[in-house]
Amino acid sequence: MPRSLVTKLIDQFLLAYTIGDAHKRSRFLSETELQKLTFISEKEMVKKNEKGFNYYFIKLYYGPYSPDLKADLNHFVKSGIVETESIKTATKIVPTQRCLSIFKDFGSISMRNRSFLKTITEVNRRYAPLDFKKLLSSVYRMQSPMEIYEKRRKHPTISQLPMRAPLLKPIPKEKASRVFTITPAEIATLEIYFDEEAFNSLSKATESAKKKPLLSFDEVF
């Protein structure tokens, strides 16, 4: 099911925070590692019956993978939220200052939804410093929330599941005990923030307004 505008913006906000926070704790943040860190964070949110991330994950060769997360990351590259650097067989993700500042730039969103950011921070603190092999091994030993929901006697680990098996889906809003929220005004602002052309136009207009001299009383009236 396609994500709504609000759902996509929430995912992008949380993803930007994930990248900025993980970057501080990891020497090398790759696309594959970002997929795993996000999967663990969303899994923890679902475990607590919280609706934050809205990604669907399936199992591919390197474990949990979300096409929508990949699409958001590609959008971040085009919009100047992150930069990427190809090193050997991996792609390094480097957050720009705009990505690192999102927590501060949207303080009201961050404070209102701090429990979700706390979950991401705790996951990153534990897993982001791990090298790729250790992170992948940790994820493969985990159980898929979707398998647990089936209430079978034995719950297979992710390593035991077949390729393309569904691993995680967001919980319905009506069943969540806590839901990530943004106001209509914040939605409009986030749209600009995550769009490079709109963000640059707004920045230029703001700088231009600052440089213009103030009109005198006689000029106004």
C-alpha positions as CSV (number, residue, x, y, z in Angstrom):
1,M,0.0,0.0,0.0
2,P,1.4,3.4,-1.0
3,R,2.3,5.7,1.9
4,S,0.4,8.9,2.5
5,L,2.2,12.2,2.5
6,V,2.0,12.4,6.3
7,T,3.3,8.9,6.7
8,K,6.2,9.5,4.2
9,L,7.2,12.7,6.0
10,I,7.2,11.0,9.4
11,D,9.4,8.2,8.0
12,Q,11.8,10.8,6.5
13,F,11.9,12.8,9.7
14,L,12.8,9.6,11.7
15,L,15.2,8.4,9.1
16,A,17.1,11.7,9.0
17,Y,17.4,11.5,12.8
18,T,18.6,7.9,12.6
19,I,21.3,8.8,10.0
20,G,22.5,11.9,12.0
21,D,22.6,10.0,15.3
22,A,24.2,6.8,13.9
23,H,26.8,8.8,12.0
24,K,28.1,10.0,15.4
25,R,28.5,6.5,16.6
26,S,29.8,4.7,13.5
27,R,33.0,5.1,11.5
28,F,31.2,3.9,8.4
29,L,27.5,4.0,7.9
30,S,26.5,2.1,4.8
31,E,23.1,1.8,3.1
32,T,22.9,-1.8,4.2
33,E,23.7,-0.9,7.9
34,L,21.1,1.8,7.8
35,Q,18.5,-0.7,6.7
36,K,19.4,-2.9,9.6
37,L,19.4,-0.1,12.2
38,T,16.0,1.2,11.0
39,F,14.6,-2.3,11.1
40,I,15.7,-2.8,14.7
41,S,14.3,0.6,15.7
42,E,10.9,-0.1,14.1
43,K,10.8,-3.6,15.5
44,E,11.3,-2.1,19.0
45,M,8.6,0.4,18.4
46,V,6.2,-2.3,17.3
47,K,7.1,-4.3,20.3
48,K,6.1,-1.4,22.5
49,N,2.9,-1.0,20.4
50,E,4.1,2.4,19.1
51,K,3.5,3.6,15.6
52,G,6.6,5.6,14.5
53,F,8.3,4.2,11.4
54,N,6.0,2.9,8.7
55,Y,8.3,0.7,6.6
56,Y,7.6,-2.8,5.4
57,F,10.6,-5.1,5.5
58,I,11.3,-8.3,3.7
59,K,14.3,-10.6,3.8
60,L,16.9,-10.2,1.1
61,Y,20.5,-11.5,0.9
62,Y,21.8,-9.1,3.6
63,G,18.7,-9.5,5.8
64,P,15.9,-7.0,6.4
65,Y,15.3,-4.6,3.5
66,S,12.6,-2.0,2.8
67,P,12.1,-0.5,-0.7
68,D,10.5,2.6,0.7
69,L,13.5,3.2,2.9
70,K,15.7,2.9,-0.2
71,A,13.4,5.4,-2.0
72,D,13.7,7.9,0.9
73,L,17.4,7.6,1.0
74,N,17.6,8.3,-2.8
75,H,15.4,11.3,-2.2
76,F,17.7,12.5,0.6
77,V,20.7,12.4,-1.8
78,K,18.8,14.4,-4.4
79,S,17.6,16.9,-1.8
80,G,20.9,17.5,-0.1
81,I,20.0,15.9,3.2
82,V,22.8,13.3,2.8
83,E,25.8,12.8,0.6
84,T,27.1,9.4,-0.5
85,E,30.5,8.1,-1.3
86,S,31.3,4.8,-3.0
87,I,34.1,2.8,-1.3
88,K,34.9,-0.6,-2.7
89,T,31.7,-2.6,-2.5
90,A,29.8,-0.3,-0.1
91,T,28.2,3.1,-0.2
92,K,29.0,5.4,2.7
93,I,26.3,7.8,3.9
94,V,27.4,11.2,5.1
95,P,24.7,13.5,6.6
96,T,24.8,17.1,5.7
97,Q,24.4,19.9,8.2
98,R,20.7,20.1,7.4
99,C,20.3,16.4,8.3
100,L,22.3,16.9,11.6
101,S,20.2,19.9,12.5
102,I,16.7,18.4,12.1
103,F,16.3,17.7,15.8
104,K,17.0,21.3,16.6
105,D,15.2,22.8,13.6
106,F,12.0,21.0,14.4
107,G,12.2,21.2,18.2
108,S,8.4,21.0,18.7
109,I,8.1,17.8,16.7
110,S,11.1,16.3,18.5
111,M,9.8,17.1,22.0
112,R,6.3,15.9,21.3
113,N,7.6,12.6,19.9
114,R,10.7,12.2,22.0
115,S,9.8,8.6,23.0
116,F,10.4,7.5,19.3
117,L,13.7,9.4,19.1
118,K,14.7,7.8,22.4
119,T,14.1,4.3,20.9
120,I,16.2,5.2,17.9
121,T,19.0,6.6,20.1
122,E,19.1,3.4,22.3
123,V,19.2,1.1,19.2
124,N,22.0,3.2,17.6
125,R,24.0,3.3,20.8
126,R,24.0,-0.5,21.0
127,Y,24.2,-1.5,17.3
128,A,25.7,1.4,15.3
129,P,29.3,0.9,16.6
130,L,29.3,-2.8,15.5
131,D,31.2,-3.7,12.4
132,F,29.1,-5.0,9.5
133,K,29.5,-8.7,10.2
134,K,28.6,-8.4,13.9
135,L,25.6,-6.2,13.1
136,L,24.4,-8.7,10.4
137,S,24.9,-11.6,12.8
138,S,22.9,-9.9,15.5
139,V,20.0,-9.2,13.2
140,Y,20.0,-12.7,11.8
141,R,19.6,-14.1,15.3
142,M,16.5,-12.0,15.9
143,Q,12.9,-13.2,15.3
144,S,10.6,-11.6,12.9
145,P,7.7,-9.8,14.6
146,M,5.4,-11.1,11.9
147,E,6.4,-14.7,12.8
148,I,5.7,-14.0,16.4
149,Y,2.3,-12.7,15.6
150,E,1.4,-16.1,14.1
151,K,1.7,-17.6,17.7
152,R,3.4,-20.7,16.5
153,R,5.1,-23.0,19.0
154,K,8.5,-22.3,17.5
155,H,9.5,-18.9,16.1
156,P,12.2,-19.2,13.5
157,T,15.0,-16.6,13.5
158,I,15.5,-14.3,10.5
159,S,18.4,-16.5,9.3
160,Q,16.0,-19.5,9.1
161,L,13.4,-17.7,6.9
162,P,13.4,-17.9,3.1
163,M,14.4,-15.1,0.8
164,R,11.7,-12.4,0.3
165,A,9.8,-13.6,3.4
166,P,7.9,-10.6,5.1
167,L,9.7,-9.6,8.3
168,L,8.0,-6.5,9.6
169,K,5.0,-4.3,8.9
170,P,3.8,-1.1,10.7
171,I,1.0,-1.5,13.2
172,P,-2.4,0.0,12.4
173,K,-2.9,3.5,13.8
174,E,-6.1,2.4,15.7
175,K,-4.2,-0.4,17.5
176,A,-1.2,1.7,18.6
177,S,-0.9,2.9,22.2
178,R,1.3,5.8,21.0
179,V,1.4,7.5,17.5
180,F,3.9,9.9,16.0
181,T,2.1,13.1,15.4
182,I,2.8,16.3,13.3
183,T,0.5,19.3,12.8
184,P,-0.7,20.6,9.4
185,A,1.7,23.5,9.7
186,E,4.6,21.2,10.4
187,I,3.6,19.0,7.4
188,A,3.9,22.0,5.1
189,T,7.3,23.0,6.6
190,L,8.7,19.5,6.4
191,E,7.7,19.3,2.8
192,I,9.9,22.3,2.1
193,Y,12.7,21.0,4.3
194,F,13.0,17.8,2.5
195,D,12.8,19.4,-1.0
196,E,16.1,21.0,-2.1
197,E,14.6,23.4,-4.6
198,A,11.9,24.6,-2.3
199,F,14.4,24.8,0.6
200,N,16.9,26.9,-1.4
201,S,14.2,29.2,-2.7
202,L,13.0,29.8,0.9
203,S,16.5,30.4,2.1
204,K,17.2,32.9,-0.6
205,A,14.0,34.7,0.0
206,T,14.7,34.9,3.7
207,E,18.2,36.2,3.2
208,S,16.9,38.8,0.7
209,A,14.3,40.0,3.2
210,K,17.0,40.4,5.8
211,K,19.2,42.6,3.5
212,K,16.4,44.9,2.5
213,P,16.3,48.2,4.5
214,L,13.3,48.8,6.7
215,L,10.8,51.4,5.4
216,S,10.4,54.7,7.3
217,F,7.0,55.8,8.7
218,D,6.5,58.3,5.8
219,E,7.3,55.6,3.2
220,V,4.7,53.2,4.6
221,F,2.0,55.8,5.2
